[in-house]
Amino acid sequence: MQPLLQGRFGRPYLYLDRCETTQRMLDAAQPEGAVALCDEQTAGRGRLGRSWEAPAGTAILVSTVLRPPPERKAAELTLVGGLAAAIAVERATGLAAQLKWPNDVMLDRRKVAGGLAERKDGAVVLGIGINVNQRPAELPTGTKAPAGSLRSVTGREHDRAALLVDLLLELERRYDAWRDGGLDAVYDDLGARDFLRGRRVTVDGVEGTAQRITRDGRLLVETAAEPLLVESGEVDYRG
């Protein structure tokens, strides 16, 4: 796998057949661009403490060490990672992917990928999971957003190695643009893939209509009382 990598991300490249989570394979002592990958996670995590589960050999489970400059908001890296994943998914499938604020990648209205950025002693470890070759029966049920995989949507298997190479290269490009110019530098591609725009949503019990992802990474929701700018929280949507 490592000889296929392009760009600077993936050096060093750490791989395990099985791990608790790729987030724990990395720490702040490693250089920016260090990548950890495993074939099966036993304690994979998403936002808000949710688990991320996938049968061995079916998903991309990867984390990367990043060192954003102090003037940037590290929380925005969740959006940057989600955007990179969405673009990589689009190229692999030939279908339009969308980003459900703040971190879910949607394909055919199903969640196929997600990301999680965590601070670690001055660095940020960004984890990305993509459901690639799970059959429908292998996908989790009972999730708020219906789960999908590239295979369940397109009806065919996909080359995980090729997708990983493209994901890391796209992440490097989008990260570099964000590092130099903030969310403004990636906003056109981000806004064009805004899944929640125009949908009825509920945010922590407050109902409204999602207007857009703002240029500072928040979600603007129009409510009956007043506009609401959401920095974090649980967002449910209808339809």
C-alpha positions in Angstrom: 0.0 0.0 0.0 2.6 2.6 1.0 4.4 2.6 -2.4 1.1 3.8 -4.0 0.8 6.9 -1.8 1.3 10.3 -3.4 2.1 13.6 -1.7 3.5 13.9 1.8 0.6 12.4 3.8 1.3 8.8 4.8 4.9 9.2 5.9 5.2 7.5 8.3 2.5 4.9 7.5 1.4 2.7 10.4 -0.8 -0.4 9.8 -2.4 -3.0 11.9 -4.8 -5.8 10.9 -6.8 -5.1 14.1 -6.9 -2.2 16.5 -9.1 -0.5 19.1 -9.2 2.7 17.0 -6.7 4.3 14.6 -7.0 7.5 16.7 -5.1 5.8 19.5 -2.3 4.6 17.1 -1.1 8.2 16.7 0.1 10.9 19.1 1.6 14.4 19.0 5.1 13.1 18.9 4.6 12.0 15.3 5.2 14.4 12.4 2.4 16.0 10.5 1.0 13.7 7.8 1.7 10.5 9.8 -1.1 8.1 9.0 -2.5 5.1 10.9 -4.7 2.5 9.2 -6.3 -0.7 10.3 -8.5 -3.3 8.7 -10.8 -3.7 11.7 -11.6 -1.5 14.7 -12.8 -2.9 18.0 -13.6 0.4 19.6 -14.2 2.8 16.7 -15.8 6.1 17.6 -17.8 8.8 15.9 -19.1 12.1 17.2 -20.9 12.3 20.5 -19.5 9.0 21.7 -21.2 6.9 19.0 -19.5 3.7 17.9 -18.3 3.1 14.3 -18.4 -0.6 13.4 -17.6 -2.4 10.2 -16.7 -6.0 9.3 -13.0 -6.6 8.8 -11.7 -5.8 5.3 -14.8 -3.7 4.2 -14.1 -0.1 5.2 -11.4 2.5 5.2 -10.5 3.4 8.8 -7.7 6.0 8.8 -6.3 8.7 11.0 -3.8 11.5 10.3 -1.7 13.8 12.5 -2.2 17.5 11.6 -0.6 20.6 13.1 -2.8 23.6 12.2 -1.5 27.1 12.8 -2.8 28.8 15.9 -4.9 31.3 14.0 -7.1 28.5 12.6 -10.0 26.8 14.5 -9.1 23.1 14.9 -12.8 22.2 15.0 -13.1 23.2 11.4 -10.9 20.2 10.4 -14.0 18.0 10.8 -15.5 19.8 7.9 -12.3 19.8 5.9 -12.0 16.0 6.4 -15.6 15.5 5.5 -15.2 17.5 2.3 -12.1 15.5 1.3 -14.0 12.3 1.9 -17.0 13.5 -0.1 -14.8 14.4 -3.1 -13.0 11.0 -3.0 -16.3 9.2 -2.7 -17.6 11.1 -5.7 -14.6 10.1 -7.9 -14.9 6.5 -6.8 -18.6 6.2 -7.5 -19.4 8.8 -10.2 -22.2 10.0 -8.0 -22.8 13.3 -6.2 -21.9 13.2 -2.5 -23.1 15.7 0.1 -21.8 16.8 3.5 -24.3 16.8 6.4 -23.0 19.3 8.9 -20.6 18.8 10.6 -19.1 15.5 9.6 -21.3 13.0 7.8 -20.8 12.2 4.1 -24.1 11.3 2.4 -24.5 9.3 -0.8 -28.0 8.6 -2.1 -29.3 10.0 1.2 -27.3 7.4 3.2 -24.4 8.0 5.5 -21.3 6.4 4.0 -18.5 8.2 5.8 -17.8 10.4 8.8 -14.9 12.1 10.5 -13.7 13.1 14.0 -11.0 15.6 14.9 -9.4 15.4 18.3 -6.7 17.6 20.0 -3.7 15.8 21.3 -1.0 17.8 23.0 -0.8 20.6 20.5 -1.6 18.5 17.5 -4.9 17.3 16.0 -5.6 13.7 15.0 -8.2 13.6 12.3 -10.0 10.2 11.9 -12.0 9.3 8.8 -14.1 6.2 8.2 -15.6 5.3 4.9 -18.0 2.4 4.4 -16.7 0.8 1.1 -17.7 -2.8 0.5 -20.2 -3.7 3.2 -23.2 -5.6 1.9 -26.6 -4.2 3.0 -26.9 -6.9 5.7 -23.5 -5.9 7.1 -24.5 -2.2 7.7 -25.6 -1.0 11.1 -29.3 -0.5 11.7 -31.2 1.8 14.0 -29.0 4.8 13.2 -30.5 8.3 12.9 -29.3 8.7 9.4 -29.7 5.5 7.3 -26.3 3.8 6.9 -24.9 2.9 3.5 -21.7 1.8 1.8 -20.3 2.5 -1.7 -21.1 -1.0 -2.6 -24.7 -0.9 -1.3 -25.4 2.3 -3.3 -23.6 1.4 -6.5 -24.1 -2.4 -6.5 -20.4 -3.1 -7.1 -17.2 -3.6 -5.1 -14.6 -0.8 -4.9 -10.8 -0.8 -4.7 -10.1 0.3 -1.1 -6.4 1.0 -1.8 -7.1 3.3 -4.7 -9.8 5.1 -2.7 -7.4 5.6 0.3 -4.7 7.0 -2.0 -7.2 9.5 -3.4 -8.6 10.4 0.0 -5.2 11.2 1.5 -4.1 13.2 -1.5 -7.4 15.2 -1.5 -7.1 15.7 2.3 -3.6 17.1 1.9 -4.8 19.5 -0.8 -7.8 20.7 1.2 -5.9 20.9 4.4 -3.2 23.0 2.8 -5.8 25.3 1.3 -7.5 25.7 4.7 -4.3 26.2 6.6 -3.4 29.1 4.3 -6.8 30.6 3.8 -9.3 29.2 6.3 -12.7 27.9 5.4 -13.0 30.6 2.8 -10.4 28.7 0.7 -12.6 25.6 0.5 -16.0 27.2 1.0 -17.2 26.9 -2.6 -16.8 23.1 -2.7 -18.2 22.9 0.9 -21.3 25.0 0.2 -22.1 23.2 -3.0 -22.4 19.9 -1.0 -24.4 21.2 1.9 -26.9 18.3 2.6 -29.0 20.2 5.2 -29.6 23.4 3.2 -33.3 24.0 3.0 -34.3 21.0 5.2 -36.4 21.1 8.3 -34.2 20.3 11.2 -34.3 20.1 15.0 -31.3 21.2 17.0 -31.3 20.4 20.6 -35.1 20.5 20.7 -35.4 23.7 18.6 -37.1 23.3 15.2 -36.3 25.4 12.1 -35.0 25.3 8.5 -31.3 24.9 7.8 -30.1 27.8 5.7 -26.4 27.0 5.1 -23.0 26.2 6.5 -21.5 29.6 7.3 -18.0 30.7 6.4 -16.9 30.2 9.9 -18.1 26.6 10.0 -21.3 27.0 11.9 -24.8 25.9 10.8 -27.3 28.7 10.3 -30.9 27.7 11.1 -33.9 29.9 10.7 -36.4 29.4 13.6 -39.8 30.9 14.4 -38.1 33.1 17.0 -34.8 34.2 15.4 -31.9 32.9 13.4 -29.8 30.4 15.2 -26.1 29.8 14.7 -25.1 26.3 15.8 -21.6 25.7 16.8 -22.1 22.1 18.0 -24.9 19.8 19.0 -27.3 17.2 17.8 -29.0 18.0 14.4 -31.9 15.8 13.2 -33.5 16.4 9.9 -36.7 15.4 8.1 -36.9 13.9 4.6 
